[in-house]
Amino acid sequence: MKFVDEAKIELHAGKGGDGVAAFRREKFVPKGGPSGGDGGRGGSVFIRASRDINTLLEYRFKRLFRAKNGENGQGKDCYGKSGSDLVLEVPMGTLVYDDQNNIVVFDLKQDGQKELICKGGKGGLGNIHFKSSTNRAPRQFTFGEVGETISIRMELSVLADIGLLGFPNAGKSTFISAVSAAKPKIADYPFTTLHPHLGVVRSGFNDSFVIADIPGLISGASDGAGLGHQFLKHLQRTKLLVHVIDIGTDYPDAEELARNANDICHELQKYDVALFNKPRWVALNKMDLIPEEDRDAFVTEVTTALSNGLASTDKIFPISSVSGLGTKSLIDSAMEYMSRIKQEDKTTNTNSLNKV
């Protein structure tokens, strides 16, 4: 399935049906009174989030969506039928913008969250509403109202707790496949990952978190170079970033690794300061390529080099996604961190409700 995370569409709610001016025409009922019914309500347009959808592909090629119009009123006090509502299904995590004013209308985070975005027009009034003691045969009626119209832009920002970032071929896809059931394509060439992948990491029965793997970043990504800049928004909802660094097969210099890591952090800073300021851990991947007796000294050297730049971090994990070295320590620490964050959020929400 093609991954599409942006779409622009135009929405039209249905027009209300017109009221009608009619009179009773029955045998033995002379001078029958007014009997014109109201028009039906126009259909409204709703947007609903669904966990069963993971792309906006449906809205890539069809750009215009209309709800049904209400039917006109009829004689014999018959009201017109209301138009059917239109419900658009989108993935969880979709941001809906008013494209003209560039403001967020809805943030659809919960499965089943349903929001009214275009209200259908009211039906017109039939002449039965205009009867009075002085107006026994009213011929007045009203037309149905036009439904609302809006042009929207939808952006999918995946709902993940932890995001992986790094250069192409750093081993992010191998890592996510090793710790979750996600099965991204893995190959030995850059930009194998073309769109984000999500994996659920579980520990025990109740503890779990969602981890996201996006295409690798390169220098100049915030200016449009490479593929990763298109998907940086998918990291904006995360609580923690894990920076995966490939130590390489040629046992690279620690200063060189630090410079490369700083390049990635510089791109984050240029793209979004809030994203740059998120907690960020470092995972030194492919540690199995370094002799065991040299690993501790190498990690110390890299830690010192990173502490002098943008990529400084308080947690560094030597890992190997292929052999499993250090991955359990990283996952256990991440699980503990996410549990603490969720508990803090729960406490904050409880305090806010108590104040209200």
ChimeraX attribute file (.defattr): number of C-alpha atoms within 10 A of each C-alpha:
attribute: neighborCount
match mode: 1-to-1
recipient: residues
	/A:1	6
	/A:2	8
	/A:3	12
	/A:4	16
	/A:5	23
	/A:6	17
	/A:7	19
	/A:8	19
	/A:9	17
	/A:10	15
	/A:11	22
	/A:12	24
	/A:13	29
	/A:14	31
	/A:15	30
	/A:16	31
	/A:17	31
	/A:18	28
	/A:19	29
	/A:20	30
	/A:21	24
	/A:22	25
	/A:23	20
	/A:24	16
	/A:25	15
	/A:26	9
	/A:27	7
	/A:28	7
	/A:29	9
	/A:30	9
	/A:31	12
	/A:32	15
	/A:33	17
	/A:34	25
	/A:35	24
	/A:36	28
	/A:37	27
	/A:38	34
	/A:39	31
	/A:40	27
	/A:41	31
	/A:42	31
	/A:43	27
	/A:44	27
	/A:45	27
	/A:46	19
	/A:47	20
	/A:48	19
	/A:49	22
	/A:50	21
	/A:51	14
	/A:52	11
	/A:53	12
	/A:54	18
	/A:55	20
	/A:56	20
	/A:57	17
	/A:58	13
	/A:59	19
	/A:60	14
	/A:61	10
	/A:62	12
	/A:63	13
	/A:64	12
	/A:65	14
	/A:66	18
	/A:67	24
	/A:68	21
	/A:69	27
	/A:70	28
	/A:71	23
	/A:72	26
	/A:73	28
	/A:74	20
	/A:75	21
	/A:76	15
	/A:77	19
	/A:78	16
	/A:79	24
	/A:80	23
	/A:81	19
	/A:82	23
	/A:83	23
	/A:84	18
	/A:85	21
	/A:86	20
	/A:87	16
	/A:88	16
	/A:89	18
	/A:90	26
	/A:91	25
	/A:92	25
	/A:93	23
	/A:94	26
	/A:95	19
	/A:96	22
	/A:97	19
	/A:98	16
	/A:99	17
	/A:100	10
	/A:101	9
	/A:102	11
	/A:103	12
	/A:104	14
	/A:105	15
	/A:106	17
	/A:107	19
	/A:108	23
	/A:109	18
	/A:110	15
	/A:111	15
	/A:112	15
	/A:113	13
	/A:114	17
	/A:115	17
	/A:116	12
	/A:117	21
	/A:118	23
	/A:119	22
	/A:120	29
	/A:121	24
	/A:122	24
	/A:123	30
	/A:124	26
	/A:125	26
	/A:126	31
	/A:127	26
	/A:128	27
	/A:129	15
	/A:130	16
	/A:131	16
	/A:132	10
	/A:133	6
	/A:134	7
	/A:135	9
	/A:136	14
	/A:137	20
	/A:138	20
	/A:139	17
	/A:140	17
	/A:141	21
	/A:142	17
	/A:143	19
	/A:144	26
	/A:145	20
	/A:146	19
	/A:147	24
	/A:148	18
	/A:149	17
	/A:150	14
	/A:151	16
	/A:152	22
	/A:153	20
	/A:154	22
	/A:155	21
	/A:156	24
	/A:157	24
	/A:158	26
	/A:159	22
	/A:160	22
	/A:161	20
	/A:162	23
	/A:163	25
	/A:164	26
	/A:165	28
	/A:166	27
	/A:167	23
	/A:168	24
	/A:169	22
	/A:170	21
	/A:171	25
	/A:172	31
	/A:173	27
	/A:174	20
	/A:175	21
	/A:176	23
	/A:177	20
	/A:178	19
	/A:179	18
	/A:180	15
	/A:181	13
	/A:182	20
	/A:183	14
	/A:184	20
	/A:185	12
	/A:186	15
	/A:187	13
	/A:188	9
	/A:189	9
	/A:190	12
	/A:191	19
	/A:192	16
	/A:193	22
	/A:194	15
	/A:195	19
	/A:196	19
	/A:197	19
	/A:198	22
	/A:199	21
	/A:200	16
	/A:201	19
	/A:202	16
	/A:203	11
	/A:204	6
	/A:205	6
	/A:206	7
	/A:207	12
	/A:208	16
	/A:209	18
	/A:210	17
	/A:211	25
	/A:212	26
	/A:213	28
	/A:214	28
	/A:215	28
	/A:216	29
	/A:217	25
	/A:218	20
	/A:219	17
	/A:220	15
	/A:221	22
	/A:222	21
	/A:223	11
	/A:224	12
	/A:225	13
	/A:226	17
	/A:227	19
	/A:228	25
	/A:229	21
	/A:230	17
	/A:231	21
	/A:232	23
	/A:233	18
	/A:234	21
	/A:235	26
	/A:236	21
	/A:237	16
	/A:238	22
	/A:239	18
	/A:240	22
	/A:241	23
	/A:242	23
	/A:243	25
	/A:244	24
	/A:245	25
	/A:246	24
	/A:247	22
	/A:248	16
	/A:249	11
	/A:250	8
	/A:251	13
	/A:252	12
	/A:253	13
	/A:254	19
	/A:255	15
	/A:256	13
	/A:257	19
	/A:258	22
	/A:259	16
	/A:260	19
	/A:261	23
	/A:262	19
	/A:263	22
	/A:264	24
	/A:265	24
	/A:266	20
	/A:267	20
	/A:268	21
	/A:269	16
	/A:270	14
	/A:271	17
	/A:272	14
	/A:273	12
	/A:274	10
	/A:275	22
	/A:276	20
	/A:277	12
	/A:278	14
	/A:279	14
	/A:280	24
	/A:281	21
	/A:282	25
	/A:283	25
	/A:284	23
	/A:285	26
	/A:286	23
	/A:287	26
	/A:288	18
	/A:289	14
	/A:290	15
	/A:291	9
	/A:292	9
	/A:293	8
	/A:294	9
	/A:295	15
	/A:296	10
	/A:297	10
	/A:298	18
	/A:299	17
	/A:300	13
	/A:301	14
	/A:302	18
	/A:303	21
	/A:304	15
	/A:305	19
	/A:306	22
	/A:307	13
	/A:308	11
	/A:309	16
	/A:310	17
	/A:311	23
	/A:312	20
	/A:313	15
	/A:314	10
	/A:315	14
	/A:316	20
	/A:317	20
	/A:318	22
	/A:319	23
	/A:320	22
	/A:321	21
	/A:322	16
	/A:323	12
	/A:324	14
	/A:325	17
	/A:326	17
	/A:327	21
	/A:328	12
	/A:329	13
	/A:330	20
	/A:331	16
	/A:332	12
	/A:333	14
	/A:334	20
	/A:335	18
	/A:336	12
	/A:337	14
	/A:338	19
	/A:339	15
	/A:340	12
	/A:341	13
	/A:342	12
	/A:343	12
	/A:344	12
	/A:345	12
	/A:346	12
	/A:347	12
	/A:348	12
	/A:349	11
	/A:350	11
	/A:351	11
	/A:352	10
	/A:353	9
	/A:354	8
	/A:355	6
	/A:356	5
